[in-house]
Structure formats: C-alpha cells, structure tokens
Amino acid sequence: MTQALSARTTPDEACEALGIKKSQYYDRLKYLGIKANKDAEGTYLSAEQMKVMEELNEHIKETGKMEGFGGGGGQLALSQSSGLASALEIPVQPEIPGSEEDEDGLEQLIREAAELKVQQAAMPDLVRLHLAAGMTEDDLPDDLKAKLQAVREAANPKQNAASIAQQLLQRHRQNQGNK
C-alpha cells in the first residue's frame, strides 16, 4: 500500500498518495462506483474506500488499465499478497431523500440512475463497435465481402485510359470545329 490508511482522506491527499492527477482520481471513483463522503470540511474517502482505491492503483500499475479490476455486482476483487484475489462485498446504499431539503440529493440520485441507463442502453452498440473494429475483411461473410467490393468499384471505377483520352480528343475536335 502507498500510505497508512486514515479514517479521512481528502481528494488532494488521495491524489498525492496514489501519484495521480485529479481527473484520474475522479475517473477511478466513477469506475469503482464510489461516492465520496461529505462533511463541513469538504469531501473525503473513508479508510475502506481509500483501500479500494489503492488496490485499483496497484492493479493499474500491474496491467496498465482499470478494466478487469472489478468483479461487478457490488463486489471488487482485491489482490492479496499471495497473488490470489478475493471478493470484497461493498454494500450499495444510496442516500434516499426524505425531505424537501434533500431535493439536490434526489436530483443527483436520478442523474446517476439516468447515467447507468445510458451505459446499459449503449453497451450492445459499444460491443458491436469494438467487434467491428477488431474485424478484418477476412472475417466478413461472402455476401458482405461482395457488397464491400461493389462499393469500392463504384467509388473507384476502372476506366480505360485510352478510351478516356479518345473521348476527350473527340470533344476537343468538336469544340474546334464549332469556332
């Protein structure tokens, strides 16, 4: 671990401890689904939240990416010193607004739910997009190979250079005769 865990780690302290920029800090919070705590002094991460951030940081150092770290479904795979991973159950308890004073909390909750819906709705398209990006022409079925060839021929027609030259010369001669 990069630091001794404290009960309260501010964003600046977390960035310094993890050796990352603020934008990376917020990207990682979003990836992990962690919502920072708030009090009169500002936002902070609890010791447990910071531990998960440090585990993700180690994963990124080892793999170069965040993907593959989380187990999904509210569980995060935490790397053990033995090289094995264990699941840490993180209870998801959204703050449920109970009064008019919590209207901002309700709007934030609705916004987060809407962002999840967008991710859920876009996922099939993103998977298809990545599949397509990874394909070569050899992966295409014969009918689509034929369509691709037809489009290429239409965009780049094969013209006989001698025929084109003959047509241009004829047009030039006609224009000369009309003068």
PyMOL commands that set and color helices and strands:
alter all, ss='L'
color gray80, all
select helices_A, chain A and resi 11-18+22-32+47-63+100-134+137-139+142-155+161-177
alter helices_A, ss='H'
color red, helices_A
select strands_A, chain A and resi 37-39+42-44+70-72+75-79+85-89
alter strands_A, ss='S'
color yellow, strands_A
deselect
rebuild
show_as cartoon
